[in-house]
Amino acid sequence: MKTRKRFGQHFLHDPGVLKRIVEAVAPETGDVVVEIGPGEGALTGPLLERIEHLTAIEIDRDLAANLARDFSSRKLSIVTADVLDFDFSALSPGLRIVGNLPYNISTPILFHLARYADRVRDMHFMLQKEVVERMVARHSTPDYGRLSVMLQTRFRMQKLFNVAPGAFRPPPKVDSAIVRLVPLQEKMQCDEAVLEKIVRDAFSARRKTLRNALPLEARDYAELGIDPKLRPENLSPPDYVRIARRTETQGGI
C-alpha cells in the first residue's frame, strides 16, 4: 500500500520489533483488545495468534478493506473511523489498547483516551521518542510539561524501549519508542476541567513564576505549602491536583 501523508502513515515492518511489542503487551485469550491504526496488519496478525478477537480502528478505507480481506470477521472487527471520534465507552471495560499512533496527532489522541481511563486495563503505544520522554518526565526537568501532568494524574507510565526509523516504511525522520500506560487505581480528587485549565494556564507561561502565572492569592500558596516563586515545571502532578481542588472550593477560575 502507498502511504498517505495526511494520515501520518509509517508502517512498522521489523519482525524483531513486532515480537518485542507483543511480548510487552503479553495478550491472553480472553483479553478485550483494541488496536488503533492497524495499517497493513503487521501487529494485528501476531496479536490474533494469542487472542480470540480484536477490534481495529482504521481511518483509511483502503487499508480497512484489505484487513477485512486478510482476516476472518469472526476474529477481527474493523471500525472505519477517526479514533478521535470513537466512543470507547461502547466497548467492554478492561480494555487493552495498542497501536502505532500517527505522530502528527498523537497528543490529541492521548488526551482523548485519557477520558476513558476508568474503562482501560492498560495501553501500549508506539510514539515519537520525544513525546514519550515528555509523557514520563519528572517535574523540574526540561521535558516536563502539560502533557506530563495531565497524563501522570491518570496513569502510571513506563518507557519500554526505543525503535529506530529503519523499522518503518517509509522511515520517519525521528526516533520512536514504546510506552506503557496503566490507569491509577485512585481517581483524581479534583474536577478534571478545572485541573486542565490550571495546567494549561501555568504552562502557557512556563517561564513566569507561579505568582504571575496563576490567579492565586498569597494565602492560597501559604496554606498549600507551595512557594509562589517557583516556576510551573517545578510542581509535581499532585501539587497541581491540590491547586485545582482549592480552586474548586473558591468557585473556580
Number of C-alpha atoms within 10 A of each C-alpha: 9 7 13 10 9 8 16 14 23 21 21 23 17 15 12 9 18 18 13 14 23 17 11 15 17 10 17 13 12 10 16 21 26 24 25 21 27 27 27 18 21 15 22 24 16 14 26 17 13 15 16 16 21 21 19 26 22 22 18 17 12 14 18 23 13 14 23 14 10 13 15 11 13 9 14 20 17 19 16 18 16 15 18 13 9 14 11 18 13 7 13 11 15 15 21 19 21 25 22 24 24 19 20 15 12 17 16 11 17 17 14 17 19 18 14 15 23 16 18 22 18 20 23 24 24 23 25 23 21 13 19 25 18 18 26 22 19 20 17 14 11 10 19 22 25 23 21 23 29 22 19 21 22 21 21 15 22 16 17 15 15 17 18 16 16 14 20 16 15 15 15 18 10 13 16 23 20 23 24 19 23 17 22 16 11 9 11 14 12 17 14 16 10 18 24 17 13 23 23 17 16 24 20 14 15 18 14 16 18 24 17 15 19 19 14 16 10 12 9 15 16 11 9 12 10 15 15 19 12 14 20 28 24 18 19 17 22 14 15 21 24 15 22 25 19 17 20 15 8 9 7 13 12
